[in-house]
């Protein structure tokens, strides 16, 4: 018998049995919790502890076994061999991406434990899923939608357990670590996908393509009264239809729901000069972060940052209230939310391909602000002998004050996108990552001729230390138009597709998220052939005598640069760099921007 059909039949009989019990006993919910062990470790420990990886997955597996509406599956393995699981919840039992697409239902994805020390989302999800699937008091929250929950994303980090992993955070008693077993921060890895965990996630994400992506964290930072904060992209990095919906409907609904549940909530913001009384400021998320990645996919992303100085109990339950609000809103407006995704996809292609609008990579906040009633906590600056200066000490006194909220942004780095990008076959590593993102790549099967821009790189500088395991170069770009013939096996990526924003971020050389910027191509900056002076000197002498323009440039440099004048190797190198012996591919970006194909 088909395993899914077998499970459905088994759970049907379980449901009949439970219905029978209900008719004879009105305290079914209490029986399920006590007799069947549905109380979580978080609840049993007086809200002070969180379960281990094994205990967590055992709970999610029981949910899958118990309910015909849930299916637990693995999307990949961590470097230490642990499964990265997802729980798919669907009343129509659509447990594959193909069936979900046919259903036309919107998908809400909840990711927990991308930073496994910030694990409140996992405990909130466990309780919420129990109320949806077991006690069924909130079963209506999955009406008309598909819910996917990642119990723990950074699974190896989750098991690096200690009470000392988060110095700024209150509870749980022990928690996991911020980075993976290879010391990578997954919430900086959405574009470059260095981590095995992220490669597995991107393959899953591009296949399922959730309409709302919720990423749950706990925030570091200053003290204030709010139990939790949220961020959802509503600036120029996301489609106008999504930005408007987030401002007009998404935020108001969440804020109202959470406040009705008894928690204080605010936007996730930064503070002017580290002092909220001087103002707060919004930000525009890069796609290396989860909420920015959702925006680059033309989807709604929601970042939850519960406040680390609140009790773990309040962090879990305020997170749960946010999750409930999103599910309730989505369930009530399934067609509208699904349509948002469709319109955003169409808008991205129309705007940046058909209309050739400049594509924004980065943004800066303007001086415009609006008033915001901020609920803060007073502090004093106290002299510290050990610090040798005054340090901030929070008091028990609260304040409410209208302060400026800087939340208007404008693009500050833009590029007009080409028709596509041509990538030589030897750079297949970046093609493999692009395909994980859901980017459609054409493999060239016969010679094709293109008019392209080649990008030459200059003024290259490297940092002293790596960032996320990579050395990120600084550089300048100059472009030159050429006619080239692509060989069989090369790759062509047209921008006229849903993933146009991801393509731009990954392949435009000026993009802060490009493969070039992330150091995938650092080898192109290394000179591998050199000259001996005895071989170069007669060639340089001949070039000096025969090329008047080159001779003038050389003499100008000799007269203006004393160090050059006195360095015989530099003088010969001047001619070497202008000779046909010099490596023509040195500092040449291997990805070409296609202006048009020449038939």
Secondary structure, 3 states (H helix, E strand, C coil): CCHHHHHHHHHHHHHHHHHHHHHHCCCHHHHHHHHCCCCCHHHHCCCCCCCCHHHHHHHHHHHHHHCCCEEEEEEEECCCCCEEEEEEECCCCCCCHHHHHHHCCEEEEEECCCCCCCCHHHHHHHHHHHHHHCCCCCHHHHCCEEEEEECCCCHHHHCCCECCCCCCCCCCCCECCCCCCCCCCHHHCCCCCCCHHHHHHHHHHHHHCCCEEEEEEEECCCCECCCEEEECCCCCCCCHHHHHHHHHHHHHHHHHHHHHCCCCEEECCEEHHHCHHHCEECCCCCCCCHHHHHHHCCCEEEEEEEECCCCHHHHHHHHHHHHHHHHHHHHHCHHHHHHHHHHHHHHHHHHHHHCCCCEEEEEEECCCCEEEEEEEEEEEEEEECCCCEEEEEEEEEEEEEEEEEECCEEEEEEECCCCEEEECHHHHHHHHHHHHCCCCCEECCCCEEEEEEEEEEEEEECCCCCECCECCCEEEEEEEEEEEEECCCCEEEECCCCCHHHHHHHHCCCCCCCCCCCCCCHHHHCCCCCCCHHHHHHHHHHHHHHCHHHHHHHHHHHHHCHHHHCCHHHHHHHHHHCCCCCCCCCCECCCEEEEEEEC
